[in-house]
Amino acid sequence: MKLESIALVTKIIALLTIGPIVVIGNLGIKVTGGFWACPFPLPFIMCNVCPIFCTFGQIRSGLFLGIVGTNFLAGRAFCGFFCHGGIIQDLLFKVPLRKITIPLRADSVLRHIRYGVAVLVIGLLMHARNLWVGFPLMAELWFFLARYGDEVRIALIGTAIILLGLALFVGRSWCRYLCPFGAWISVFNKYSLLKRRRSPGTCVSCRLCHQRCSGGLNPMGSQGTWRSLECVRCLQCYTACQATVFQLHWRGWRKEEEIMKRDTKRWKSVLRRALEVVILMSFIVIGGMIVWQGIP
């Protein structure tokens, strides 16, 4: 079976299983929880004290372990293959309507918003777990969320509906500009086992890889595109290319001079890698505490 067919089957299964559980809390048609009916202003993080039965709360441990394993294996492959939100946006973008092209500079600036949202969410989680009680403004924000929980929930649902409408014209707008989860796990792209090699000499400049990229990137721009924090590892560039410009391989099968170039300013490289490792470990540690210990 071709990789494109495997990817399609994987996305369909994920959409029909993970999708309903996350959105309505179960695999049926009755709304029992999930994003749509979670009784808390921030869904999915307080399942340990939730008064209602929700399938997501029962499977979140396995789901978290699966995401961590997928991250180490293939980077943000969860975003590209299993996230129901990303899959729905991909489907909506295929609707034959005139698309909106975001200018490159504006797109670059807008992509930084999700990192700010991620810092906010991580701060809330750290404050809730008493990992950093003095995190600025977190206590006030928690008070606001608790006081205006219903309004916050309505605002979140409204934002989701608006972004789904926007997905008809801009591919994966939520993933590109606002998703804190994707921003948090994006650093795994730098350390995943799966790698992509490209052979520019065989490129026929058809631009199919650029047109098919779910993340709106230019896969032929540089080898670093694959290791970019923005790549959702959808493998559309690989499956779309007719000239076999891209090849997949596992880390360690060949020397990676093209990928891991030496930084002329060594101390900057060390600091950058240290920060990346801290972010990577924070997802595992904080995420694990939320999943197995919950919010006290």
C-alpha positions as CSV (number, residue, x, y, z in Angstrom):
1,M,0.0,0.0,0.0
2,K,1.4,3.4,-0.9
3,L,2.2,5.9,1.8
4,E,-0.5,8.3,0.5
5,S,-3.2,5.5,1.0
6,I,-1.8,4.7,4.4
7,A,-2.0,8.3,5.4
8,L,-5.6,8.6,4.2
9,V,-6.7,5.5,6.1
10,T,-4.9,6.8,9.2
11,K,-6.6,10.2,9.0
12,I,-10.1,8.7,8.5
13,I,-9.7,6.3,11.5
14,A,-8.4,9.2,13.7
15,L,-11.3,11.5,12.5
16,L,-13.9,8.9,13.3
17,T,-12.4,7.8,16.7
18,I,-10.4,10.6,18.4
19,G,-12.5,13.3,16.8
20,P,-15.9,12.4,18.5
21,I,-14.2,11.7,21.8
22,V,-12.5,15.0,21.9
23,V,-15.4,17.1,20.6
24,I,-18.5,15.5,22.4
25,G,-16.8,13.1,24.9
26,N,-17.7,9.7,23.4
27,L,-18.0,7.7,20.2
28,G,-21.8,8.0,20.0
29,I,-24.0,10.9,19.1
30,K,-24.9,12.0,22.7
31,V,-22.9,14.9,24.0
32,T,-21.4,13.8,27.3
33,G,-18.4,16.0,27.6
34,G,-15.3,16.8,25.5
35,F,-14.6,20.2,24.1
36,W,-18.3,20.9,23.5
37,A,-19.6,20.2,27.0
38,C,-16.6,20.3,29.4
39,P,-17.8,21.9,32.7
40,F,-14.5,23.7,33.1
41,P,-13.3,26.8,31.3
42,L,-10.2,25.0,30.0
43,P,-11.1,21.6,28.7
44,F,-9.1,18.4,29.0
45,I,-6.9,19.4,32.0
46,M,-9.1,18.7,35.0
47,C,-10.5,15.3,34.2
48,N,-9.4,14.0,37.6
49,V,-12.1,16.2,39.4
50,C,-14.7,16.2,36.6
51,P,-18.2,15.3,37.8
52,I,-19.3,13.9,34.5
53,F,-18.3,10.7,32.7
54,C,-16.3,11.4,29.6
55,T,-14.5,8.9,27.4
56,F,-11.6,11.3,26.9
57,G,-10.9,11.2,30.6
58,Q,-10.7,7.4,30.5
59,I,-8.3,7.3,27.5
60,R,-6.1,10.4,28.1
61,S,-3.2,8.4,29.7
62,G,-2.9,6.2,26.7
63,L,-3.4,9.1,24.3
64,F,-0.6,11.1,26.1
65,L,1.8,8.2,25.9
66,G,0.9,7.7,22.2
67,I,1.6,11.4,21.5
68,V,4.9,11.4,23.3
69,G,6.0,8.2,21.4
70,T,4.9,9.7,18.1
71,N,6.8,12.9,18.8
72,F,10.1,11.1,19.4
73,L,9.5,8.9,16.3
74,A,8.4,11.4,13.8
75,G,8.1,14.9,15.4
76,R,4.7,16.6,15.0
77,A,3.2,13.6,13.2
78,F,0.3,13.7,15.6
79,C,-0.6,17.1,14.1
80,G,-0.3,15.9,10.6
81,F,-1.9,12.5,10.8
82,F,-4.1,12.1,14.0
83,C,-5.3,15.6,15.1
84,H,-9.0,15.7,14.2
85,G,-8.8,19.5,14.1
86,G,-6.1,19.5,11.5
87,I,-7.8,16.8,9.5
88,I,-11.1,18.7,9.4
89,Q,-9.2,21.9,8.3
90,D,-7.5,20.0,5.5
91,L,-10.9,18.7,4.3
92,L,-12.5,22.2,4.5
93,F,-9.6,23.7,2.5
94,K,-10.3,21.3,-0.3
95,V,-13.7,22.9,-0.9
96,P,-13.4,24.6,-4.3
97,L,-13.5,28.3,-3.2
98,R,-11.1,31.1,-3.9
99,K,-8.2,30.8,-1.4
100,I,-6.6,33.7,0.5
101,T,-2.8,34.0,0.3
102,I,-1.3,35.5,3.4
103,P,1.7,37.7,2.6
104,L,4.9,36.0,3.6
105,R,5.9,38.7,6.2
106,A,2.5,38.8,7.7
107,D,2.4,35.0,7.9
108,S,5.7,34.9,9.6
109,V,4.5,37.4,12.2
110,L,1.2,35.7,12.8
111,R,2.9,32.4,13.4
112,H,4.5,33.8,16.6
113,I,1.0,34.3,18.2
114,R,0.7,30.6,19.0
115,Y,3.9,30.6,21.0
116,G,2.5,33.4,23.2
117,V,-0.7,31.3,23.7
118,A,1.4,28.3,24.5
119,V,3.4,30.3,27.2
120,L,0.1,31.4,28.7
121,V,-1.3,27.8,28.8
122,I,1.9,26.4,30.3
123,G,1.9,29.2,32.9
124,L,-1.6,28.3,33.9
125,L,-0.7,24.6,34.2
126,M,2.5,25.3,36.2
127,H,0.6,27.6,38.6
128,A,-2.2,25.0,39.0
129,R,0.3,22.3,39.8
130,N,2.2,24.6,42.2
131,L,5.3,24.3,40.1
132,W,5.6,28.1,39.8
133,V,3.1,29.8,42.1
134,G,4.7,33.2,41.4
135,F,4.1,33.1,37.7
136,P,3.0,36.6,36.8
137,L,-0.8,37.2,36.6
138,M,-1.7,33.5,36.6
139,A,-3.7,33.6,39.9
140,E,-5.7,36.5,38.5
141,L,-6.3,34.7,35.2
142,W,-7.4,31.5,37.0
143,F,-9.8,33.7,39.0
144,F,-11.2,35.2,35.8
145,L,-11.6,31.8,34.2
146,A,-13.4,30.5,37.3
147,R,-15.7,33.5,37.5
148,Y,-16.6,33.7,33.9
149,G,-16.4,30.1,33.0
150,D,-19.6,29.9,30.9
151,E,-18.6,33.0,28.9
152,V,-15.1,31.7,28.3
153,R,-16.5,28.4,27.1
154,I,-18.9,30.1,24.7
155,A,-16.0,32.3,23.4
156,L,-13.9,29.2,22.8
157,I,-16.6,27.4,20.9
158,G,-17.3,30.6,18.9
159,T,-13.6,30.9,18.1
160,A,-13.5,27.3,16.9
161,I,-16.5,27.9,14.6
162,I,-14.9,31.0,13.1
163,L,-11.6,29.3,12.6
164,L,-13.3,26.3,10.9
165,G,-14.9,28.8,8.5
166,L,-11.6,30.5,7.9
167,A,-10.1,27.1,7.0
168,L,-12.1,27.2,3.8
169,F,-9.8,30.0,2.6
170,V,-6.6,29.6,4.6
171,G,-5.1,26.1,5.2
172,R,-4.8,25.1,8.8
173,S,-5.2,28.6,10.2
174,W,-5.7,27.4,13.7
175,C,-2.6,25.2,13.5
176,R,-0.5,28.0,12.0
177,Y,-1.4,30.8,14.2
178,L,-3.1,29.9,17.5
179,C,-2.7,26.2,18.5
180,P,-0.7,26.1,21.8
181,F,-0.4,22.3,21.8
182,G,1.3,22.3,18.4
183,A,3.6,25.1,19.5
184,W,4.5,23.1,22.7
185,I,5.4,19.9,20.9
186,S,7.0,21.6,17.8
187,V,10.5,21.3,19.3
188,F,10.3,17.5,18.9
189,N,10.8,18.1,15.1
190,K,14.5,18.8,15.9
191,Y,15.1,15.5,17.7
192,S,12.7,13.0,16.0
193,L,14.1,9.7,14.6
194,L,12.5,10.1,11.2
195,K,14.4,12.4,8.8
196,R,13.8,13.6,5.3
197,R,16.5,14.0,2.7
198,R,16.1,16.0,-0.5
199,S,17.9,16.0,-3.8
200,P,17.5,19.5,-5.4
201,G,19.1,18.3,-8.6
202,T,16.1,16.2,-9.5
203,C,13.5,18.9,-8.9
204,V,11.5,19.9,-11.9
205,S,10.0,23.0,-10.2
206,C,6.4,21.8,-10.4
207,R,5.7,23.4,-7.0
208,L,3.4,20.5,-6.1
209,C,5.1,20.1,-2.7
210,H,4.5,23.8,-1.9
211,Q,0.9,23.6,-3.0
212,R,0.1,20.5,-1.0
213,C,2.0,21.4,2.2
214,S,-0.6,21.5,5.1
215,G,1.6,23.9,7.0
216,G,1.8,26.4,4.1
217,L,5.6,26.0,3.9
218,N,7.9,25.7,0.9
219,P,9.5,22.2,1.3
220,M,12.1,23.0,-1.4
221,G,13.2,26.2,0.4
222,S,15.8,24.4,2.4
223,Q,16.6,21.2,4.2
224,G,15.9,23.0,7.4
225,T,12.2,23.1,6.5
226,W,11.7,19.6,7.7
227,R,13.3,20.4,11.0
228,S,11.4,23.7,11.2
229,L,9.1,24.1,14.2
230,E,6.3,24.9,11.7
231,C,6.3,21.5,9.9
232,V,3.4,19.3,10.9
233,R,4.9,16.2,9.3
234,C,2.0,15.6,7.0
235,L,4.3,14.1,4.4
236,Q,2.3,15.8,1.6
237,C,5.6,17.0,0.1
238,Y,6.9,13.4,0.0
239,T,3.7,11.9,-1.5
240,A,3.0,14.8,-4.0
241,C,6.5,14.8,-5.5
242,Q,6.7,13.0,-8.9
243,A,10.4,13.5,-9.3
244,T,11.4,11.6,-6.0
245,V,13.2,14.7,-4.7
246,F,12.4,13.7,-1.1
247,Q,13.5,10.5,0.7
248,L,12.8,9.4,4.2
249,H,15.3,7.8,6.5
250,W,16.0,7.2,10.1
251,R,18.4,9.2,12.2
252,G,21.8,7.6,12.2
253,W,21.6,5.8,8.9
254,R,23.8,8.4,7.3
255,K,26.0,11.3,8.4
256,E,23.9,14.5,8.8
257,E,26.4,17.2,7.9
258,E,23.7,18.9,5.8
259,I,21.3,18.8,8.7
260,M,23.4,19.5,11.8
261,K,25.8,22.2,10.6
262,R,28.1,23.6,13.2
263,D,27.2,27.0,14.5
264,T,29.9,29.6,14.2
265,K,28.9,31.0,17.6
266,R,29.1,27.9,19.7
267,W,27.6,29.3,22.8
268,K,24.4,30.4,21.0
269,S,24.0,26.9,19.7
270,V,24.4,25.4,23.2
271,L,21.9,27.8,24.7
272,R,19.4,27.1,21.9
273,R,19.7,23.4,22.3
274,A,19.4,23.7,26.1
275,L,16.2,25.7,25.7
276,E,14.8,23.2,23.3
277,V,15.6,20.3,25.7
278,V,13.9,22.2,28.5
279,I,10.8,22.8,26.4
280,L,10.8,19.1,25.3
281,M,11.1,17.8,28.9
282,S,8.5,20.3,30.1
283,F,5.9,18.7,27.9
284,I,6.7,15.3,29.2
285,V,6.9,16.3,32.9
286,I,4.0,18.8,33.1
287,G,1.9,16.8,30.7
288,G,2.5,13.6,32.7
289,M,1.6,15.3,36.0
290,I,-1.6,16.7,34.5
291,V,-2.6,13.3,33.1
292,W,-1.8,11.1,36.0
293,Q,-2.1,13.4,39.0
294,G,-4.5,16.1,37.7
295,I,-5.1,19.5,39.1
296,P,-5.1,19.6,43.0
